[in-house]
Amino acid sequence: MTDYAHGIGHPDDLALRQRLLPLLETANDPRRQRYLELLAVINAWPPPDDPAPAFTWFTQALRTRPRSASDAAAPGRT
């Protein structure tokens, strides 16, 4: 999470994680994956990989362990 925050120029804090969570939940909508699968069929592309397991893991991780002030004091922890 720290590397991602640094990459987009934001601090790795609770506000970033709270903004990221709804975006990941929206991207994890199964209709999105089905839409991409249908696009692949129509355009004769190879079927896309399903990112749902990664999105699910990431959203669960953000809900389970939001960054707190005590985390900021512990170097190397994300």
C-alpha positions as CSV (number, residue, x, y, z in Angstrom):
1,M,0.0,0.0,0.0
2,T,2.8,2.4,0.8
3,D,4.4,1.9,-2.7
4,Y,1.0,2.6,-4.3
5,A,0.5,5.7,-2.2
6,H,3.9,7.0,-3.1
7,G,3.3,6.2,-6.8
8,I,0.2,8.4,-6.9
9,G,1.7,11.1,-4.8
10,H,-0.5,10.7,-1.7
11,P,0.3,9.7,1.8
12,D,-0.5,6.1,2.9
13,D,-3.2,7.0,5.3
14,L,-6.8,6.1,6.3
15,A,-8.2,8.7,3.9
16,L,-6.5,7.1,0.9
17,R,-7.7,3.6,1.9
18,Q,-11.3,4.9,2.4
19,R,-11.2,6.4,-1.1
20,L,-9.7,3.3,-2.6
21,L,-12.2,0.8,-1.1
22,P,-15.4,1.9,-3.1
23,L,-13.3,2.0,-6.3
24,L,-12.2,-1.6,-5.8
25,E,-15.7,-2.7,-4.9
26,T,-17.0,-1.2,-8.1
27,A,-14.3,-2.8,-10.2
28,N,-15.1,-6.2,-8.6
29,D,-18.7,-6.2,-9.9
30,P,-19.2,-9.5,-11.7
31,R,-21.1,-7.7,-14.5
32,R,-17.8,-6.0,-15.4
33,Q,-16.1,-9.3,-15.9
34,R,-18.9,-10.7,-18.0
35,Y,-18.9,-7.5,-20.2
36,L,-15.2,-8.1,-20.8
37,E,-15.8,-11.7,-21.6
38,L,-18.4,-10.8,-24.1
39,L,-16.2,-8.2,-25.7
40,A,-13.5,-10.8,-26.1
41,V,-16.0,-13.1,-27.9
42,I,-17.3,-10.4,-30.2
43,N,-13.8,-9.3,-31.1
44,A,-12.2,-12.7,-31.3
45,W,-9.8,-11.9,-28.4
46,P,-8.5,-14.4,-25.9
47,P,-10.7,-14.5,-22.8
48,P,-9.5,-12.0,-20.1
49,D,-8.2,-13.1,-16.8
50,D,-10.6,-12.7,-13.9
51,P,-9.3,-10.2,-11.4
52,A,-12.1,-10.9,-8.9
53,P,-9.9,-12.9,-6.5
54,A,-7.4,-10.1,-6.3
55,F,-10.1,-7.4,-5.9
56,T,-11.8,-9.5,-3.2
57,W,-8.6,-10.1,-1.3
58,F,-7.7,-6.4,-1.5
59,T,-11.1,-5.1,-0.4
60,Q,-11.1,-7.6,2.5
61,A,-7.6,-6.5,3.5
62,L,-8.6,-2.9,3.5
63,R,-11.7,-3.6,5.6
64,T,-9.8,-5.8,8.0
65,R,-6.8,-3.6,8.6
66,P,-7.3,0.1,7.9
67,R,-4.2,2.1,8.5
68,S,-4.2,3.8,11.9
69,A,-1.9,6.3,13.5
70,S,0.0,3.6,15.3
71,D,0.8,1.9,11.9
72,A,2.4,5.1,10.7
73,A,4.9,4.9,13.5
74,A,5.9,1.3,12.6
75,P,8.4,1.5,9.7
76,G,8.1,-1.2,7.1
77,R,4.5,-2.1,7.9
78,T,1.8,-1.6,5.3
